[in-house]
């Protein structure tokens, strides 16, 4: 697949690898579930930590985000348990309740 900007994950990583960053990651544009295939690929390429800052799901017809704190936290927990990510957070639609659920 391709990111919303049109890049493949391999292309993205190749374009930033020279920076020797502390972490490489994916944020915004997608909910956690939609990020899974991209993270799986990035985890095999990365020479550093992997970060993931998804939206609280995809926006609905009103531009609001419907993914609840527990659902988002469970997806991120799964990513961490599978070794796909090291750093987590949230982007659009993420509330303090989402962050609290991630901490548990």
N, C-alpha and C positions, 0 to 999 in steps of 0.2 A: 504494500500500500504506500500511499504518499501522505505527507502532512498537508494541512490546509494551505501552506505556502507552495505546495507542489513538489517538495523535495522528498526523496526517499530517506529513510533513516541513515542508510550507508552514506548517501550524499551529504546529509547534514553533518555526520560525524567527520567525514573527510574534510569538510570545509572549516571545521573548528578545532580539529585535533592538534594542529600546530601550536595552539595557545597553551597546551599543557595545563588545562584548567583543573581545579580541585574537583569539580563535578560537571557532568553533562546531564542534560535532562530535557523533559518535555513539560510544557505548561499550557494552560488555557486552550480554548477551542474545542475540547473534547471532555467528556466525562471519564471517570476512571475505567469503566468497562471498555470504552472505545480506545483507550490508550494501551491496553494490554498487549496487542500484537507489536506495537511500536517499541514498548519497553522490553519485550522479550528479545527483539533484535538488538536494541541498543545495549542491553546487558551483555551480549556476546561480543560487542565491538569495543566497549569502553575501557579505557585505561585510567580509570578514576572512579569516583563515586557517581551514582546515578540518582537523579532527583526526579520527582513526579509531583506536579501541582495541578491536578485536574479541576475542572469546573464541577459544580454540584449537579452533574448530569448535563444533558443538552437542554438548551432553552426551549420552553414550550411556546405556544402560539402568542402568548402575552409577553414573551421575553423574560419570563421568570424561570428559576431553576428548581426542579421538583425533587431532586435526590436528597433524601434525608440524611442526617448526620450518621446514623448507624450503618446505613447502606454504603455510604461513601467510605466510612472507616473500615468496614469489613473488606471492601475491595482493596484498599491500601494495605491492610493487614496481610491479606493474601499475597500481594506483591512482595511485601517484606519477607514473609515466610518462605517464599520461593526464590529469594535472593535476587529479585529483579530490581529493587531500589534500595537506597541507603538513606535518602532524605525525602521527607514527604511534607506536603502542605496543601493548600487549596487556592483556587483562583475564583472566577466569577461564581456568585451564588453561595460561596462558602461563608458560613456565619461562625460566631464564637462557639456555638453548640457543635458545629462540625469539628472544630479544632479540639474541643474538649473530648469528643468521641474518639478522635485519633489518638489522643494521649493515653486512653485506657488500654 
